[in-house]
Amino acid sequence: MALISNVVTGGTIAASWGNAVRDATVQVTTSSARPSSPAAGMVIYETDTNLLQAYNGSAWVQIGNGGTTNVFGASTTWTATLWENANVTSTVDRAVYTRIGSTVFGWCHITSGGTGTANSGGIQVRYSSLPAPAYTTKQLSVGTARYQISSGNYYTLEVDMSSTAFQFKRDGFSFTLGSNSNAAGGNTAIGSGDIIVFNFTYEAA
């Protein structure tokens, strides 16, 4: 029973046993008074935000939302650029993603403010600041999209992911929207006011 004889009372446990006991409990604190030297796996509850935060070894990561909604990963913005043969002026209305383990879930709503030039590369939304994909072929999942032209009509699209961009294909067809490779429905130039809304799921490297 030597271990029991080492148990002390009050606030002297951390002093006697280091931080092992303290780091294994949920500390109550505020967002401005988080532990300055946290250990990986430490969990805290912030009274000013009503959030649970876990330390992943380099940063605090939100794991709860006031005890009312399960939040497995906070939404993070990513940079989206509309492209068709060249950069097309556009407004990114929203581009966010959530990562859970190695799986990335994302969404984008982008509105064209210019015109593109139809070409074999098709319409793309190029990305930066997203976690690098493990595979750009045979992806974990294929996304879906809605491409709405300024007059109000829209296409349902399939989303493919290359190492630099999301590309959009007409649902049920082999050609890329905007491609000259098939005159039956390709050769589409993006116009001002056109909207692309899409979601995607992929495995991060």
Residue, then its C-alpha position, 0 to 999 in steps of 0.5 A: m500500500a505504499l502508493i496510498s501512503n503517498v496520497v496528499t490532500g488539498g491543492t498539494i496533489a499536483a505539487s507532489w505528483g507533477n501535472a499527471v493528475r491535473d491534466a487528466t481532469v477537466q479544468v474550469t477556466t476562461s478563454s483568456a486564462r487557458p493553461s500556459s503549458p498544456a499537455a496533449g490531451m488536456v481538456i478544459y471547460e471555458t465559463d465565458t464561452n461555455l465550450l469544451q476545448a482539447y489540446n492536440g499538442s499544438a493548439w486548442v480544438q473546440i469539442g463542444n458547444g455549450g453542452t447543447t450541440n455536438v461539435f466534432g470539428a470547428s468550421t475553418t474557411w478556405t481560399a476558393t478561386l473561380w477559374e476557366n482558362a484564366n482567373v474569373t472575377s468572383t465573390v466567395d460567399r462562403a467556403v468552409y471545411t471541417r476535419i474529423g480525423s483524416t476525413v475532410f468535409g467542405w462546402c462552397h458557395i461562389t458567385s461569378g462577377g466576370t466571364g470565362t472562356a470555355n476550354s478543355g480544362g472546364i470550369q474549376v474552383r481552385y483551392s489553397s489552405l485546404p488539407a492536402p488530399a491523400y488521393t486525387t483519383k479514387q477519392l474517398s467520396v465524390g462531391t455534388a454541385r449545383y451550377q446556376i446560370s444568371s437566368g435562373n436555370y441550373y445544372t446538377l454536377e458531379v465534383d472531382m478533385s485534382s491536386t489543385a482544383f475542384q472540377f465539375k462534370r455534367d451529371g451522367f456525362s463524361f465531359t467536363l462543364g466548359s470542355n470543348s471535347n463534347a459539343a453535346g453539352g460542353n463548351t460552356a463559358i461561365g458568365s457574370g452572375d453564375i453561381i456554383v454551390f457544392n459540397f465535398t468529402y475526401e481523405a486528407a494526406 
